[in-house]
Structure formats: C-alpha cells, structure tokens
Amino acid sequence: MMIKYLYPDGSHCYRALHTAHAIFRNADGKLMARAEKADRSGMYEFEIAGFELLSPGIVYD
C-alpha cells in the first residue's frame, strides 16, 4: 500500500505506507504529516493539503 501526499502548492509525492508515522493538525490548524526520512535517520514533519491511501491492483486516474 502507498500513501499519496498532496502538498498545498498542488504538487504531490508517493511514499510507502510503512514510512508514514502520523497525520495531524498543528496548533495553527494546518494539516501536517510526520514521516520517516529516506535515510532512516529519524522523522520529519511537513505541511500537506490532503492525502490518499492507494491500494495495489487499483488504477487511479
């Protein structure tokens, strides 16, 4: 399974679901994601506009 992060600027990225740690709203009410860094050295947080969970075998268009 994959997660598709939708960024506020309209762009997006795909990550393996096991790298996602949390989706939450910060103190300012912004939607945030916490994910594992690619080098596995820890977590980082970033603002998102939304997200989708993508299942294998399903074509999203």
Secondary structure, DSSP 4 states (H G I P E B T S, - for coil): -EEEEEPTTS-EEEEEGGGEEEEEE-TTS-EEEEEE-TTSS-EEEEE-SEEEEE-TT----
